[in-house]
Structures are given as structure tokens and as C-alpha cells.
Amino acid sequence: MSATARPEIVVDLAAVRHNLRTIDALVGDDVATMAVVKADAYGHGALEVARAAREAGTPWLGVATVPEALALREAGDVGRLLCWLVLPGEDLTAAVAADVDVTAATTAHLDLLARAVEASGRPARVQLKVDTGLSRSGSTAEAWPALVAAARAGELEGRWRVTGVWSHLAAAEEPEHPANTQQAAAFHAALAVVEEAGLRPEVRHLANSAAALLHPDLRLDLVRIGLATYGLDPAPDVAHGTDLRPAMTVTAPLTMVKQVPEGTSVSYGWRWSAPAPTTLGLVPVGYADGLPRAAAGNDRPGPAGAPAEVEVGGRRRPLRGTVCMDQVVVELGPAGTEVGAAVGDVVRLVGPAPAPSAQEWAQACGTISYEIVTRLGGRLVRRHVDSEEGA
Ligand SMILES: *Cc1c(COP(=O)(O)O)cnc(C)c1O
């Protein structure tokens, strides 16, 4: 091993392009794609992922907040860009000036936009959001006709153009869930109000990654692709055969390897003891870096669940004992089995096979892969690579 190998997150931008092109081909020419790069691109680096998405021909980017949108503009992105989380009283001038599509779910949001239009001296791009059953953001069905009417009035006055109408699904990863058909029906009813008012939005959209893969009838004009952009499966319990490549690999060097006798207890609380002589390895990544403490399977009273695993030299090795703030112990193999791991060897914590997937970590922790990748960070150094560079 040459230079010191720091614990790091390596993101392959070729995988991002592959995933977006795969979905673009799947949904066909009549459906536009949006790469959702909120939350620093689910922990993958928003600016780099945004650039890769544009290289892959993705016409839309999506983020939650106005600052996330402005950061992309400051980095030079000039394509279509939607944001959907407006704070009370937020100044939207910069967003309007930067040609960001801003989501309005209430007439108060339209009022903020009207102020921003006056301040920036240019018309806004507005997308209206209706709540069809997630009961999160979005106009209620009751308030919808008034919101649509106000939006239409502002459009006729030249304040803005209503570029989109959209909603968000509650259970797209469960194909048989009644929410899917109910929300689709509610959305079509909301669209009828929009048509009736004389609005002609460029895009009507409902689908996240899971809906884009599993529900062709819900793709409409555009699909908002978050998790699948990163090569993670939004519907791990449903077979769909879409070829997604995980973009993120988390690696660290083994910092210590030691033989211990039977009965040796490991880490805080002595929650695991070696049933036989074995070899332990120390990995310098902990919960301060986003490795969930729950991944050891022993953070709750009662019988321990199966711990998460890491990969060393092509083989899976289980976490042992409690995950610490800065490090975690793995079992490299009971004595007698061939260990073959030494200080400095590369440990893959998350990544494409044979490394454990973010989904496997999620299973060990009772969560979803979204939470695993978005929380990885801390002292991990993020590096972007392109496995197809020069290819
Ligand atoms: C995060 C988000 C998405 C992306 O969801 P995925 O399941 O990651 O594809 C799409 N739309 C909205 C409104 C979101 O907040």
C-alpha cells in the first residue's frame, strides 16, 4: 500500500450517467427525466452529479430548497431546474432572477413570487403543487381551484408562466398499494381544474424513481429520479429488471488486526463476545461519519439482529460489538479459517458487489437505503471518478 489511504467516499460519475440514460431509454421519448440532486445528491455531491446528469442529456434537475438551486446556478448550471421547499416569508428574488422553477402550494407562495418578480424585474417560472394523498406539502383539493385561479390571473398579468403542475406519491414502491390509483385519480381531477382555468403547463408530473420503474401509467410528462440516479433500488422488494449501477463506494484501510482468545468481549457495553478464538480488524469509520449505530444489530435491548457486513479482499466480514463514534470492529474470521487480511488492506463498507449495498445496510438497521447514503459523510473524504473516462 503506497500513500496513506484515507477513509473515503468514491463516486463514479459514469454510473450516474448510465443510470439516467437507462431510465431515459425505459420511459421513452415522450417522457422527460429530472435528476433529483437534493441533499447534496443523496450524499454523492450535487455539483458533480448535476454535471454528469447534464452530460447524460437529462433536461431537468430537481432540488428541495432555494439555496440548493442557487448553488447549482453559481456552479454554472443553466438548464431547467425545479425547487419545491419554500420557507415562510422567503425571499425568492434570486431564484426568479436565476430562472429557477419555484413550486407554489399556496397563494402565500404566489405572493412571495409576485414580490420577487417585482424585485428582479423579470417574470417567474411557477409550478403548482397539489396534495393528492401524501398529506405533506401541496395544495389541498379544497384550496386548489383558488390557487389555480390566482396562478392563472398572475400569468395573464405577465408576472409568471405556470410551467408545471405536480404531486408526489406515498407508496409507489408498493405496486398494489391503493394510494397509487387514488392519487392518480386525484391528480387527474386537479389537472382538469388546471385545463378549465386555461393554463397549459409544459410538464405534469407525479412519478419518483419507483413510479418511473414500476408504473408506466404514472410517468405522464416527466419523471423525478432521485434514488435510481445513484444506482440504488427504490423498490427492493419488487422484481423489475432495470439495470442500475451503484455510484457510491465507501472504503477505509484496516488500521489494526489482532488475534483474540475465546470469550473476548468487544467494544462499548461488551455486547458481543467471541464464541471461539478469532481475528478482529479495526475500521476507522464510525457513527460520526454516518455509519448507523443500529448497524451492529445490538443497540437495543433484547436479542441482537444480524449485523451489517463489510468486504475485505472479496469476502464479507460482520461488524462485531457496538459501532463507535470514530471506528468499528469487524470479525475477520475465526482462527483456523484463512484470514489473509493485514493492516492497510482496503475495507469496502458500501458499494457495488461484492461489497455490501446501501440496501443491505438499510436492512441491518431497519431503515431505507436513502437514509444510509444521505447520512454518510463526517470525516469521509469524497472523491469523484469516471470509470469511462477516455473509454
Ligand atoms: C426526493 C424527491 C423525489 C425523488 O424520489 P426518489 O424516490 O428518490 O426517486 C421526487 N420528488 C420529490 C418531490 C422529492 O422530494
The ligand as a Gaussian input file, in Angstrom:
#p B3LYP/6-31G(d) Opt

LIG

0 1
 C      -36.899000      13.341000      -3.131000
 C      -37.992000      13.530000      -4.078000
 C      -38.046000      12.801000      -5.282000
 C      -37.118000      11.682000      -5.610000
 O      -37.591000      10.485000      -5.002000
 P      -36.856000       9.106000      -5.267000
 O      -37.711000       8.117000      -4.566000
 O      -35.508000       9.230000      -4.638000
 O      -36.783000       8.924000      -6.725000
 C      -39.026000      13.124000      -6.189000
 N      -39.919000      14.098000      -5.936000
 C      -39.904000      14.791000      -4.780000
 C      -40.924000      15.841000      -4.552000
 C      -38.964000      14.536000      -3.813000
 O      -38.977000      15.221000      -2.668000

